[in-house]
Amino acid sequence: MNKIKTTLATLIAAISLTSCSDWLDVSPKSQIKEEDHFSREGGYKDQLTGIYTAMSQQSMYGLNMGIGFTEVLSHSYDIDASGSWRYANEFDYKNSSVESTIATIWQQTYNSIANVNILIRNINEASPQLFTENHYDTYRGEAYGLRGFLHLDLMRLFACAPSMDSNAKGVPYVTEYSTEVVGQKTVKETMQMVIDDLTKAREYLSTDSLKEGYSRYTQRASRIPYFNYYAATLALARAYLWNGDKQNALKYANEIIDCVEDSTSAKKNSKPFSWIHYTNMQATNRNELDMAFSCEHVFHLTINKWEDTANYYFKSKGGSNALTPSDDTAQDIYEVSSGYGNDYRYLKAYEQDGEKRYMCKFWHMDGGYYNDIYPLLRMTEAYYIAAECLKDSNPARAIELLNLVRENRNLSLFPLPETLSAEEIQNEIYKEYRKEFVGEGGQLFFYYKRLNASSIKGASVVPGKSVYVLPIPSNDAEFGGYDN
């Protein structure tokens, strides 16, 4: 059982995190060092910094769980048949390079969870008097939120969606730093644990400065790169929709929407999120364009050396490994033939580099104002969640929500008709996922999976469990007895 213990319960000390010199390096022989590390408030902040840094590595959201492997599964890119992404594009999970990537995602995510659990164990034993301002609850909220968020992504990758089989096995839900092997619960039970952690996070983060009032330019910048109150709220909406609970999904999605749309609020001019402004899209210097719509991000990571990743995979230097929709695919995604070519997501997010056009919304620009950030949660997801929850009971509101997004994407001249059926509304939601989340962590793949869709556009393989559920890495399957 040693190998499974190593995967699920070993700290991330083996990973070099040079950006955080105070990152906790705890081994079974260094308990005193752990106690010393958490004897001061700064130790908790350093621990969180180390976790966010780990999440930003290429092994996780910096590539594999971001623009790379999980997004390749969405089939938004046109993958070169001679490139390194070929086998992932074909859902060939038995290919050795794909197996290695899947194992890395599994191991590094559980390593990050182990570090979260170290923080939770210590902060729950700490005196609140050790902390200044509201940091005691903030750090606890971030930790519980990250634990729920990371387990949810593992569930979306390595377990059946509830619509497929809620009684199938979920991923091991690890809540303690321990050498004990964690058993698997059902998908239904595991999803409840995700929801419980996110709910607890939201409670602790109720005094988040992002929620309580802030300076638009300083406080937002200091909280969006961390798991904040609204991140917990939107993650709950995502989790409830994944679970098929539309009532609660709508409840939490509406909180995000209300925060954006309440124009009568006394805090109107200091809302935590706002639609991308048309004046930004008119900037003549590309380094001034907010091509990723960062003002709409609810939670994003700051990724060191992002230039080396984004400007390789999204430019001609990536060669056969480049990640981008072709011109034909991009025009199909954004319905250019229907007259929607002025959609900001198409008009501003594709640029020539050499002989081809590439998706440029995540390019690192010299002197750029919006470099090195990668969204994990953005406010438009709340609009899509709410629209899906309302398509049967209140189709007029569902259409209104989709039109709000379209209006702020420069499609105000093309509103969706008020006569759409529930099925037609769902199809428009699908098209919005295709347009909004290109390059963003497999969100379209997870959309297909959540609905147990019978086809994936652009894929040659008919999806089913063998496509939608990634195999648990062989070492853990063999030595831990895990299966899915």
C-alpha positions as MATLAB code, in Angstrom:
seq = 'MNKIKTTLATLIAAISLTSCSDWLDVSPKSQIKEEDHFSREGGYKDQLTGIYTAMSQQSMYGLNMGIGFTEVLSHSYDIDASGSWRYANEFDYKNSSVESTIATIWQQTYNSIANVNILIRNINEASPQLFTENHYDTYRGEAYGLRGFLHLDLMRLFACAPSMDSNAKGVPYVTEYSTEVVGQKTVKETMQMVIDDLTKAREYLSTDSLKEGYSRYTQRASRIPYFNYYAATLALARAYLWNGDKQNALKYANEIIDCVEDSTSAKKNSKPFSWIHYTNMQATNRNELDMAFSCEHVFHLTINKWEDTANYYFKSKGGSNALTPSDDTAQDIYEVSSGYGNDYRYLKAYEQDGEKRYMCKFWHMDGGYYNDIYPLLRMTEAYYIAAECLKDSNPARAIELLNLVRENRNLSLFPLPETLSAEEIQNEIYKEYRKEFVGEGGQLFFYYKRLNASSIKGASVVPGKSVYVLPIPSNDAEFGGYDN';
ca = [
       0.000    0.000    0.000;
       3.019    2.286    0.186;
       2.645    3.616   -3.338;
      -0.933    4.775   -2.867;
       0.004    6.338    0.440;
       2.753    8.225   -1.303;
       0.379    9.587   -3.925;
      -2.471   10.672   -1.674;
      -0.683   11.653    1.477;
       2.800   12.945    0.683;
       3.501   16.653    0.763;
       4.658   18.482   -2.278;
       8.172   18.906   -0.926;
       9.587   17.017   -3.895;
       8.426   19.822   -6.176;
      10.685   22.836   -6.484;
       8.693   25.991   -5.774;
      11.377   28.598   -6.066;
       8.926   31.496   -5.920;
       8.132   30.785   -2.269;
      11.219   30.399   -0.139;
       9.165   29.858    3.017;
       7.155   26.950    1.575;
       6.664   24.294    4.208;
       8.830   21.215    3.698;
       7.477   18.637    6.083;
       8.674   15.056    6.205;
       7.764   12.406    8.789;
      10.875   13.459   10.727;
      10.225   17.194   10.740;
       7.122   17.733   12.880;
       8.918   20.405   14.882;
       9.469   22.351   11.692;
       5.755   22.181   10.927;
       4.880   23.513   14.370;
       7.412   26.287   13.978;
       6.129   27.148   10.510;
       2.582   27.651   11.779;
       3.576   29.513   14.934;
       3.082   32.814   13.097;
       0.421   34.236   10.817;
       2.874   34.504    7.955;
       3.307   30.742    7.905;
      -0.325   30.286    6.860;
       0.002   32.861    4.121;
       3.188   31.183    2.886;
       1.427   27.824    2.860;
      -1.383   29.202    0.711;
       1.124   30.888   -1.584;
       2.844   27.546   -2.067;
      -0.459   25.865   -2.934;
      -1.386   28.519   -5.501;
       2.111   28.287   -6.941;
       1.773   24.505   -7.257;
      -1.596   24.927   -8.973;
       0.063   27.290  -11.464;
       2.687   24.802  -12.582;
       2.461   23.084  -15.971;
       1.660   19.862  -14.120;
      -1.675   21.438  -13.144;
      -3.509   24.531  -14.407;
      -0.392   26.044  -15.962;
      -0.814   23.560  -18.820;
      -2.224   20.066  -18.174;
      -5.481   21.167  -16.509;
      -5.575   24.488  -18.311;
      -4.856   25.215  -21.967;
      -3.406   21.748  -22.580;
      -4.627   18.227  -21.910;
      -8.111   18.868  -20.492;
      -8.844   21.503  -23.133;
      -7.703   19.196  -25.921;
     -10.482   16.857  -24.768;
     -13.003   19.613  -25.593;
     -12.033   19.473  -29.275;
     -12.022   23.229  -29.707;
      -8.509   23.066  -31.147;
      -7.406   21.620  -34.467;
      -4.674   19.210  -33.401;
      -1.807   18.339  -35.734;
      -1.766   14.578  -36.309;
       2.024   14.564  -35.952;
       2.098   16.565  -32.736;
       2.296   15.569  -29.081;
      -1.427   16.151  -28.436;
      -2.572   13.590  -31.003;
      -3.350   10.767  -28.591;
      -5.189   12.965  -26.107;
      -7.223   14.306  -29.011;
      -8.159   10.702  -29.838;
      -9.027    9.914  -26.190;
      -6.302    7.248  -26.239;
      -5.802    7.106  -22.506;
      -3.629    3.993  -22.784;
      -0.944    5.766  -24.770;
       2.170    6.066  -22.608;
       2.480    9.869  -22.882;
      -1.218   10.318  -22.081;
      -0.934    7.896  -19.164;
       1.934    9.973  -17.831;
      -0.053   13.204  -18.110;
      -3.077   11.675  -16.388;
      -0.871   10.338  -13.583;
       0.707   13.767  -13.138;
      -2.689   15.469  -12.884;
      -3.843   12.927  -10.292;
      -0.670   13.050   -8.220;
      -0.102   16.798   -8.235;
      -3.722   17.594   -7.442;
      -3.642   15.258   -4.470;
      -0.321   16.741   -3.399;
      -1.939   20.177   -3.388;
      -4.865   18.780   -1.395;
      -2.397   17.295    1.106;
      -0.899   20.733    1.627;
      -4.379   22.210    2.054;
      -5.086   19.623    4.733;
      -1.870   20.503    6.548;
      -3.057   24.104    6.691;
      -6.566   23.166    7.812;
      -5.244   20.925   10.581;
      -3.046   23.680   11.958;
      -5.425   26.598   11.599;
      -8.223   24.687   13.307;
      -5.901   24.220   16.286;
      -4.586   27.790   16.230;
      -5.791   30.704   18.297;
      -7.688   33.347   16.309;
      -5.662   35.912   18.261;
      -2.613   34.875   16.239;
      -4.115   36.565   13.185;
      -4.642   40.181   12.237;
      -7.766   41.690   10.677;
     -10.049   38.943    9.297;
      -7.220   36.640    8.167;
      -8.147   33.754   10.459;
     -11.454   33.176    8.697;
     -10.083   34.199    5.302;
      -7.282   31.624    5.344;
      -9.634   28.919    6.622;
     -12.165   29.810    3.933;
      -9.547   29.680    1.205;
      -8.305   26.301    2.417;
     -11.727   24.645    2.592;
     -12.667   26.246   -0.727;
      -9.560   24.970   -2.468;
     -10.125   21.489   -1.056;
     -13.649   21.410   -2.455;
     -12.633   23.010   -5.750;
      -9.747   20.608   -6.383;
     -11.792   17.538   -5.478;
     -14.552   18.764   -7.808;
     -12.099   18.907  -10.695;
     -10.888   15.408   -9.846;
     -14.513   14.263   -9.866;
     -15.102   15.919  -13.235;
     -12.112   14.020  -14.626;
     -11.943   10.661  -12.851;
     -15.536    9.801  -11.899;
     -18.867    9.397  -13.633;
     -21.019   12.491  -13.797;
     -24.169   12.065  -11.670;
     -26.224   11.951  -14.872;
     -24.215    8.904  -15.912;
     -24.308    6.973  -12.624;
     -24.623    8.647   -9.230;
     -23.947    5.332   -7.498;
     -20.623    4.766   -9.256;
     -17.426    5.261   -7.294;
     -16.182    8.799   -6.760;
     -12.575    9.819   -6.251;
     -11.024    9.438   -2.773;
     -11.999   12.531   -0.788;
      -8.995   13.303    1.386;
      -9.674   15.457    4.452;
      -6.612   14.709    6.585;
      -2.875   14.597    6.110;
      -2.288   10.967    6.986;
      -0.676    7.762    5.792;
      -4.044    6.024    5.983;
      -5.536    4.909    2.683;
      -8.734    6.832    1.926;
     -11.607    4.756    0.643;
     -13.948    5.656   -2.182;
     -17.530    6.729   -1.664;
     -20.231    6.937   -4.302;
     -20.421    9.844   -6.709;
     -23.452   11.123   -4.807;
     -21.690   10.933   -1.439;
     -18.479   12.456   -2.755;
     -20.301   15.357   -4.369;
     -21.942   16.097   -1.038;
     -18.483   16.347    0.509;
     -17.475   18.802   -2.219;
     -20.571   20.877   -1.503;
     -19.993   20.732    2.255;
     -16.445   22.077    1.890;
     -17.503   24.847   -0.484;
     -20.381   25.798    1.814;
     -18.038   25.968    4.770;
     -15.620   28.068    2.709;
     -18.388   30.492    1.814;
     -19.322   30.880    5.470;
     -15.758   31.593    6.551;
     -15.295   34.003    3.651;
     -18.443   35.981    4.463;
     -16.196   38.795    5.742;
     -14.013   38.692    2.635;
     -12.912   42.227    1.833;
     -14.022   41.617   -1.760;
     -17.588   41.274   -0.469;
     -17.569   43.803    2.310;
     -16.540   46.797    0.239;
     -13.241   47.694   -1.303;
     -11.259   49.969   -3.559;
     -12.044   48.843   -7.103;
      -8.441   48.786   -8.251;
      -6.548   47.658   -5.152;
      -8.754   45.199   -3.269;
     -10.039   43.394   -6.358;
      -6.477   42.902   -7.563;
      -5.535   41.481   -4.178;
      -8.424   38.988   -3.891;
      -9.253   37.640   -7.377;
      -5.950   35.668   -7.487;
      -7.111   33.888   -4.319;
     -10.092   31.670   -3.605;
     -12.498   34.377   -2.438;
     -16.125   34.552   -1.300;
     -17.506   34.810   -4.822;
     -15.271   31.966   -5.999;
     -16.875   29.780   -3.342;
     -20.319   30.974   -4.449;
     -19.766   30.284   -8.153;
     -18.026   26.975   -7.433;
     -21.117   25.961   -5.450;
     -23.326   26.835   -8.418;
     -21.050   24.716  -10.628;
     -21.104   21.799   -8.170;
     -24.881   21.858   -7.728;
     -25.462   21.948  -11.483;
     -23.017   19.040  -11.887;
     -25.108   17.250   -9.287;
     -28.362   17.986  -11.124;
     -29.699   20.242   -8.354;
     -30.951   23.184  -10.404;
     -32.687   24.906   -7.503;
     -29.489   25.410   -5.555;
     -27.406   25.978   -8.678;
     -29.717   28.852   -9.603;
     -29.584   30.264   -6.080;
     -25.810   30.654   -6.096;
     -25.573   31.673   -9.754;
     -28.079   34.448   -9.081;
     -25.890   35.829   -6.309;
     -23.099   36.366   -8.831;
     -25.500   37.832  -11.389;
     -27.075   40.160   -8.824;
     -23.631   41.403   -7.894;
     -23.010   42.333  -11.532;
     -26.440   43.615  -12.515;
     -27.590   45.583   -9.461;
     -27.271   49.074  -10.899;
     -29.143   50.622   -7.938;
     -26.668   49.399   -5.365;
     -24.849   51.932   -3.247;
     -21.708   50.063   -4.244;
     -22.440   50.407   -7.951;
     -19.056   51.926   -8.715;
     -17.102   49.363   -6.753;
     -18.586   46.094   -7.932;
     -16.141   43.197   -7.765;
     -16.779   42.273  -11.419;
     -17.870   44.230  -14.441;
     -18.401   43.545  -18.126;
     -15.516   44.257  -20.427;
     -15.956   47.830  -21.623;
     -16.202   48.578  -25.313;
     -13.501   51.255  -24.986;
     -10.989   48.588  -24.003;
     -11.835   46.616  -27.119;
     -11.162   49.750  -29.170;
      -7.601   50.149  -27.912;
      -5.193   50.532  -30.814;
      -2.233   49.034  -28.954;
      -2.673   45.304  -28.535;
      -0.859   45.295  -25.194;
      -3.694   47.440  -23.817;
      -6.432   45.003  -24.852;
      -7.940   42.859  -22.124;
      -8.413   39.900  -24.454;
      -9.157   37.478  -21.603;
     -11.768   39.859  -20.097;
      -9.965   39.867  -16.756;
     -12.446   42.317  -15.212;
     -14.974   39.462  -15.402;
     -12.801   36.907  -13.630;
     -14.078   35.585  -10.319;
     -10.917   33.582   -9.560;
      -7.730   33.423  -11.578;
      -4.176   32.259  -11.115;
      -1.079   34.329  -11.677;
       1.310   32.111  -13.597;
       5.046   32.693  -13.482;
       6.855   32.217  -16.803;
       3.490   32.189  -18.585;
       5.212   33.706  -21.596;
       7.174   30.472  -22.097;
       3.934   28.467  -22.167;
       1.370   30.718  -23.846;
       3.701   32.131  -26.462;
       4.831   28.655  -27.390;
       1.563   26.743  -27.630;
      -0.437   29.681  -29.001;
       2.072   30.836  -31.608;
       3.866   29.509  -34.653;
       6.883   28.442  -32.596;
       4.714   25.644  -31.189;
       4.776   24.020  -34.625;
       2.934   20.700  -34.613;
       2.264   21.141  -30.874;
       0.420   24.438  -31.278;
      -3.006   24.749  -29.665;
      -5.481   26.818  -31.614;
      -8.673   26.496  -33.632;
      -8.070   26.733  -37.364;
      -9.683   29.614  -39.255;
     -12.512   27.329  -40.335;
     -13.096   26.019  -36.814;
     -12.997   29.502  -35.286;
     -15.511   30.764  -37.835;
     -17.743   27.810  -37.014;
     -17.472   28.367  -33.256;
     -18.360   32.052  -33.542;
     -20.994   31.631  -36.280;
     -19.281   34.066  -38.587;
     -21.471   32.959  -41.502;
     -24.498   34.188  -39.511;
     -23.008   37.665  -39.306;
     -21.473   37.340  -35.837;
     -17.920   38.158  -36.910;
     -17.820   41.254  -34.667;
     -18.052   39.114  -31.536;
     -15.169   40.343  -29.379;
     -14.262   36.718  -28.632;
     -13.527   36.228  -32.316;
     -12.647   39.707  -33.509;
     -10.023   40.427  -30.828;
      -8.843   36.991  -29.784;
      -7.278   35.717  -33.019;
      -4.149   37.156  -34.567;
      -1.728   36.378  -37.359;
       1.644   34.899  -36.440;
       3.652   33.863  -39.450;
       1.534   32.114  -42.031;
      -1.379   31.232  -39.726;
      -3.802   32.863  -37.325;
      -3.675   31.775  -33.715;
      -5.844   32.304  -30.676;
      -4.183   35.178  -28.849;
      -6.412   35.859  -25.831;
      -3.746   34.457  -23.507;
      -0.667   35.783  -25.274;
       1.989   37.389  -23.095;
       2.519   40.844  -24.601;
       5.599   43.009  -24.087;
       4.458   45.772  -21.787;
       1.034   44.178  -21.600;
      -1.415   45.324  -18.948;
      -3.040   41.905  -18.557;
      -0.186   39.405  -18.681;
       0.252   36.123  -16.834;
      -3.289   35.516  -15.579;
      -5.370   32.437  -16.254;
      -9.075   32.232  -15.292;
     -10.476   29.296  -13.356;
     -13.874   30.892  -12.686;
     -15.465   33.726  -14.667;
     -18.778   35.455  -14.054;
     -20.361   34.463  -17.370;
     -20.575   30.868  -16.141;
     -23.187   32.066  -13.646;
     -25.315   33.386  -16.538;
     -25.111   30.060  -18.372;
     -25.912   28.100  -15.220;
     -28.918   30.292  -14.440;
     -30.173   30.126  -18.030;
     -29.997   26.334  -17.987;
     -31.859   26.206  -14.684;
     -34.596   28.515  -15.987;
     -35.058   27.275  -19.556;
     -38.203   25.293  -18.640;
     -39.711   27.355  -15.809;
     -38.882   30.865  -17.006;
     -37.611   30.775  -20.595;
     -37.981   34.537  -21.018;
     -35.479   35.145  -18.201;
     -33.158   32.459  -19.545;
     -33.117   34.170  -22.955;
     -32.614   37.546  -21.272;
     -29.531   36.243  -19.459;
     -28.011   34.859  -22.641;
     -28.718   38.123  -24.435;
     -26.938   40.042  -21.672;
     -23.799   38.052  -22.389;
     -24.208   38.478  -26.145;
     -24.779   42.213  -25.766;
     -21.511   42.531  -23.872;
     -19.726   40.520  -26.540;
     -20.684   43.103  -29.201;
     -23.694   41.150  -30.475;
     -26.419   43.553  -29.375;
     -27.691   43.714  -32.962;
     -28.370   39.983  -32.873;
     -30.550   39.250  -29.821;
     -31.928   35.776  -29.400;
     -35.674   35.674  -30.118;
     -38.062   35.464  -27.191;
     -39.826   32.485  -28.766;
     -37.031   29.955  -28.266;
     -38.072   26.593  -26.858;
     -36.288   24.986  -23.918;
     -34.381   22.753  -26.316;
     -33.335   25.738  -28.412;
     -32.228   27.610  -25.298;
     -30.067   24.640  -24.317;
     -28.500   24.669  -27.766;
     -27.677   28.364  -27.381;
     -26.100   27.629  -23.999;
     -23.970   24.954  -25.654;
     -22.867   27.418  -28.324;
     -21.962   29.923  -25.620;
     -19.764   27.362  -23.845;
     -17.976   26.812  -27.168;
     -17.425   30.546  -27.648;
     -16.637   31.645  -24.126;
     -14.306   28.954  -22.823;
     -11.926   28.137  -25.678;
      -8.584   27.375  -24.043;
     -10.045   27.302  -20.542;
      -9.512   24.053  -18.723;
     -11.844   21.705  -20.564;
     -15.055   23.524  -19.647;
     -16.686   22.414  -22.885;
     -15.617   18.791  -22.306;
     -17.155   18.949  -18.841;
     -20.339   20.383  -20.366;
     -20.582   17.358  -22.664;
     -19.845   15.013  -19.779;
     -22.306   16.588  -17.350;
     -25.107   16.001  -19.859;
     -23.712   12.598  -20.889;
     -23.795   13.856  -24.460;
     -23.846   11.228  -27.182;
     -21.382   13.127  -29.379;
     -18.536   15.616  -29.092;
     -18.274   18.006  -32.012;
     -15.040   17.479  -33.886;
     -14.258   14.119  -32.268;
     -14.068   10.908  -34.276;
     -14.834    8.783  -31.216;
     -18.355    8.214  -29.903;
     -18.225    9.274  -26.239;
     -19.224    7.096  -23.340;
     -17.739    6.170  -20.006;
     -14.445    5.168  -21.652;
     -14.116    8.750  -22.940;
     -15.712   10.739  -20.140;
     -14.037    8.976  -17.195;
     -10.252    9.093  -17.127;
      -8.624    5.914  -15.790;
      -7.168    6.103  -12.308;
      -3.363    5.850  -12.656;
      -2.163    2.258  -12.673;
      -0.087    2.441   -9.490;
      -3.032    3.662   -7.458;
      -5.390    1.227   -9.119;
      -3.038   -1.646   -8.397;
      -1.780   -0.812   -4.929;
      -4.708    1.197   -3.601;
      -7.428   -0.952   -5.039;
      -9.070    2.058   -6.612;
     -11.269    1.793   -9.675;
     -13.868    3.869  -11.454;
];
